[in-house]
Amino acid sequence: MEETTVRAGSVELRVRRTGSGEPLLLLHGVTDSGACWSRVAADLADGFAVVAADARGHGRSSRIGQGFGVEDQVEDAAAVLRATADGPVAVWGHSMGAATAAALAAAHPELVSRVVLEDPPFSEDGDDGPSLEEVRGGIGRMLAEVRAAAPADRIRLARASNPDWDAAELPGWVESKLQFDDQVLDEPIIGGDWRATAERIEAPVLLVTGDPDRGAIVTPSTAAAFAALHPGTALLRFPGAGHNVHREAYDEVLAAVRDFLGSGN
C-alpha cells in the first residue's frame, strides 16, 4: 500500500492507499490504526480505491491535543475525503471509526454516498454492558501488556488475545498498540447523541453487529432503534462474532459489504 500524508488544519494524518475503482474510506477503532485494515484493503483492491486513515493520536498521525473529541475526528475524516476523492465516497468504520463515520455522514452528506457501521459504540439506557471507566481500564491493561512483552513475544500475545482472528490480522494489531497515544483515552472521543445522528444521515447505511455475549456493543434492540430512526438502514447480525465482526466472520462480512457497496464483485 502507498502511504501519504493529508493535512487537516494544523495536524498531519497518515493514510494508506491501494486499489482502483469506487473510492472507499476505512476508519478504524480506538487503539487500532490504518494498518489494521491491511487484509480488507488488499482483498477489496480489485474493485475499490481504498484509503485507510490513521485517526489522530493513532498510528503515524499527529498526536492529539487537549479538548480533542468527536467533532475533530469528523473534520479530520472530511479532510481525508476532500484530499483523496472527488464527490461522495463510501465509508466503512469499525467501533470508534463507525461512530465517526455516522457523524461524518450526518455533518457532511455531500461527502458520503454509503456507510457501513461495524458495531459502533451505540447503546441504550439499561443496556447491561461495562462502564466507560471499565472499558478504559481494560484497554490500558492490554496496552501495557503488549508494550511490556519482548518483541518476539508480541505476535504470540496477539494470538492469545484474539484466537479467532486470521494470522494476517495480528501484525497490524501489534503495530497499532505500540504507536497509540494514551492521552486519547482521557478525551471524549466517543459520545454524542447517536439517535440525533441517525436521523440526520441521508446516505444508505449497513449496520453490522455481532453477539453481545461475545463482546459486541450493539444489541438487537439498539440496532432496531437505529433502523427506526434511519429507515435506509440494512441490518446484518453475525451471532458467531463479537465486537471485531469483520475479523471474526471475515468472509461473510466482506461479501455483505461488497454487495451493499455494489462494486468489486
N, C-alpha and C positions, 0 to 999 in steps of 0.2 A: 504494500500500500504506500502511496505517496503521502508524505507528511508536509503540511504547510501551516502557516500561522495566519489567523484572522484577528484584526484589531477590533475591539469593542470599547470605544471610549479610550480610557487610559490603560486597559488591560489587553493582554495577548492570549488568544485561545488557540490551542494546538488542535488541528483537525487532520484526520486521515481520509484519503480519497482513493477510491478504486472503482472499476467497472464503467459501464456506459449504458445509456438508456434513460428511463424515467428517473428523475432525481429523488433521493430518499435520504433523510436526515435521521441518524440514530442517536438517541440521548440515553446515557447510562444512569445507573442508580448510585446512591451515596457510597463512597469509598471505591467505586469502580472507576474505569476510565474508558476512553475510546478503544484501547487495546482489548477490552473485554468483549468487543463486538467483532473481533477478527474472524471468527468462524462464520458468523452470519454474513459479514461483508463479503467474504470470499465466495460463499455459496449464492449470494444474490448478484454478484458482479456481472453475470451473464445477461441480466435484464435491467439492471439499475445502476445509475451513477450514485454510488453510496458515499456519504460523508458521515464519519463518526467523530464527534467532537468531544474533547476533554472539557468538562464543566470547570468553571473557575474553582480553584482550590483542589483540583483533581488532576492526575496525570502530569502533563508538562505545560498546562495552562498557568496563568498568573495565580499567585496566592490571593486569598480574599482579604478584604478589609473589614473593619467593624461596621455593623449595620447591613451586611450583605444578606439578601433574602430572596424570596420567590420572584419578585419583580425584576431583580438584577439578573437572575437566571433566564427569565423570559427575554429580556433585552439582549443578553449575550447570544441566545439561540437565534433571535431575529437577525442579529448582526451576521451570524454564520450563514443564514439563509440568503441574505442580501448579497453576501460576498461570493457565494458558491453556485447560485442558481438564478434563473430568470423565471418570474411567475410563481404561482403557488406550488408547493412541494409537499409530498407525503412525509409524515414524521412518525417514527416509532420510538416510544420511550418506555423504559422499564423503571418501576419504582419511583424514586425522585425524578428521574427523567420523564416518566409518564405524567407526573404532576406538572412538570414544566411544559410538556407537550400540550396538555389540556389548556393550561393558562395561555400558552402561546397562540393556540388556535382561537381562543376567546378574544385575546387582545389584538391579534393581527390576522383577521380572517383572510386578508388579501395574500398572505404568505403561505397558507396551509390548505392543501387540497384534500387530504385524508389523514386520519390519525389512528394509530394503533397504541392503545393504552394497556401496557402489560403490568398487571397487579399494582396499580397506583396506590399511594397511601391515603385512600379514602375509606372512612369508616363512619358508622352512625352511632349516635348516643346509645349506650347499652351494649355495644359490641364487646365481647369478652376477649380482649387482647392485652398485650403488655403495654405499660405506660411508656411515654416518650423517654422518661429517665431510665427505665429499664432497657429500652432499645439502645440508647446512647451508651449505657454501661456495658452491654453485651458487645457492641461494636468496638468500644475502647479495649476490652479484654482481647478480642480477636486480633486487633491491630498489634497490640503489644506482643502477643504470642508469635505472630508471623515475623515481626521485626527482630525478636529475640532469637529466633531459630537460626542455625547455621545456614548459609546459602544453599548447601547441598540438601538440606532437610526441608526446605520451604515447599517444594512441589509435593513431597510426601505429606506434609501438613495440610496442604490444599486438598489433596485426595482424601485424607481422613475427614476433613471438614465437609467435603462435598462429594460423597461416594457415588452419587447418581449422575455425575457430570462426565461428559466425554473428556479424554485427556487433553484435547485441543483447547479446552476452556481454562486450564489451570495456569499456564504461564502468564497470561494477561491478568488473571485474578491476583497472582502474587505481585506482579509488577505494580499494579494499581495500589495495593496496600502500602508498598514502600514509598510511593510518591504522594500519598494523600496528605493534605493539610489538616491536621487535627482541629484547628480552630473552626473548621466548618461545623463541627458538632455543637459548638456553642452559639451558632447563629440560627435564625428562624428560616431554614432552607426548605422546610416542609410546613405547609399550613394554608390558611386561607379558606374561603367558603367554596368547597368543591361543587356544592349544589348550584350556586350562582354561576360558577364557571361552566357547568354542564349546560345550563340554559342559554348561555351566550355563544356556544360553539355552533358554527354554521356547517362545518365540514362533516362528512360521514365518519363515524367512529367504530372501531373494532375494539371491544373491551375484552381482554384475555385474562382469565383468572385461573387460579388453582384451588387447592383444597385447604381451607383454614386449619384443618387438623394437621396438615403437613407444613404449616408456616405461612400460607398465603394470607394477605391482608384483607382483600375484598371478599366479603361474604356474599352469598346468593341474594340476600335482602338488599345489600348495598348496591350490587350490580343492577338489580331490578329498579331500585330508586334512581340510579343514574340514567337508565334507559327510559324511564318515565319522564325525566326532565329533558332528555335529549332523544326524541323519537328516532333520529337517524343513527341509532346505536345497534350494532350486532353484538350479541353476547356469545362468548365461547368459554366454556369451563373445562379444564383438564384435571379430573379428580386424582390422577396419579402424580401430579406435580404440586410443588409448594410455591414459595414466593418467586423463585427463579424459574418461571414457567418455561421459557424457551430453552433453558439449559437442561431441564429435566424431562421435557416432552418435545425434543428438538425437531424431529421430522414432521410431527403433526402441526406444531406451531408454525414452522416455516411454510408448510403447504397452505395453511389457513391465511397467513399473511400474504403470500403470493396471490392467492385467489381474491382476497379483499382489495389488494392494490391493483389487480388486473393487468399485471405485466410480468415479464420474466419467466413465463412458463415454457 
